[in-house]
Amino acid sequence: MIIEAHEELIQRIESGQTRIRALSVITVVVAFLLAASYFSQIVLPFVGGQRFQTVDLQDPSLIVFEAALLVLSAAWLYVGVVNYLFASRLGKQVKEIREAERELEKKIIGP
């Protein structure tokens, strides 16, 4: 009964690890795209020389707002990367546990 409960726990960890990795990859891609977009919105007026469109692109309040969005997207990117690394380490640990289970099974049952 304990072995069955342990096996069920490992299976749940494996399925959760897969979901975490998938969500982390999506989060990293979206956060990277947002960060690149916000960064280009801040830099483009200075590099391209275009100062006015429908708003003043060098307006300090607009730049502060865009910089805040850039910081938030960078934080989102950080969380996605940390979650992905966690899921990767978790997957490696589950593989090690599975290998230890096989070795223990061999010792108990025999060759």
C-alpha positions in Angstrom: 0.0 0.0 0.0 2.9 2.4 0.8 4.6 1.6 -2.4 1.4 2.3 -4.4 0.9 5.6 -2.6 4.5 6.5 -3.3 4.1 5.6 -7.0 1.0 7.7 -7.2 2.8 10.7 -5.7 5.7 10.3 -8.2 3.2 10.2 -11.1 1.5 13.3 -9.9 4.9 15.1 -9.5 5.8 14.0 -13.1 2.6 15.3 -14.6 2.8 18.6 -12.6 6.4 19.0 -13.7 5.4 18.7 -17.3 2.7 21.3 -16.9 5.0 23.7 -15.1 7.6 23.4 -17.8 5.0 24.1 -20.5 3.6 27.1 -18.7 7.1 28.4 -18.0 8.1 28.2 -21.7 4.9 30.1 -22.7 5.6 32.7 -19.9 9.2 33.2 -21.0 8.3 33.7 -24.7 5.5 36.1 -23.9 7.5 38.1 -21.3 10.5 38.3 -23.7 8.2 39.6 -26.5 6.7 42.2 -24.2 10.1 43.3 -22.8 11.4 43.7 -26.4 8.3 45.6 -27.4 8.5 48.0 -24.4 12.3 48.4 -24.8 11.8 49.3 -28.5 9.1 51.8 -27.6 11.5 53.6 -25.2 14.6 53.5 -27.5 13.0 54.1 -30.9 12.2 57.8 -30.6 15.7 58.6 -29.5 17.4 56.5 -32.2 14.9 57.2 -35.0 14.6 60.9 -34.4 10.8 60.8 -34.5 9.6 62.8 -31.6 5.9 63.3 -32.2 3.3 60.9 -33.4 -0.1 61.4 -31.7 1.7 61.9 -28.4 5.1 63.2 -27.4 7.2 60.0 -27.3 9.7 61.7 -25.1 7.2 62.8 -22.5 8.7 61.9 -19.1 5.4 60.5 -17.8 5.1 58.2 -20.8 8.7 57.1 -20.5 8.2 56.3 -16.8 5.1 54.3 -17.5 6.8 52.3 -20.3 9.8 51.8 -18.0 7.5 50.5 -15.3 6.0 48.1 -17.8 9.4 47.0 -18.8 10.3 46.3 -15.2 7.1 44.3 -14.8 7.8 42.2 -17.9 11.3 41.6 -16.7 10.0 40.3 -13.4 7.6 38.1 -15.3 10.4 36.8 -17.4 12.4 36.1 -14.2 9.5 34.1 -12.7 9.1 32.1 -15.9 12.8 31.2 -16.0 12.9 30.3 -12.3 9.9 28.1 -12.7 11.4 26.4 -15.8 14.6 25.7 -14.0 12.7 24.4 -11.0 10.7 22.1 -13.2 13.9 20.9 -14.9 15.5 20.1 -11.6 12.4 18.4 -10.4 12.4 16.2 -13.5 16.0 15.2 -12.9 15.2 14.3 -9.3 12.2 12.2 -10.4 14.5 10.3 -12.8 16.9 9.7 -10.0 14.1 8.5 -7.7 12.9 6.1 -10.4 16.4 4.7 -10.9 16.8 4.2 -7.1 13.4 2.5 -7.1 14.5 0.1 -9.8 17.8 -0.7 -8.0 15.9 -1.3 -4.7 13.4 -3.5 -6.6 16.3 -5.5 -8.0 17.8 -6.0 -4.5 14.4 -7.1 -3.1 13.3 -9.3 -6.0 16.7 -10.4 -7.2 18.3 -10.5 -10.7 
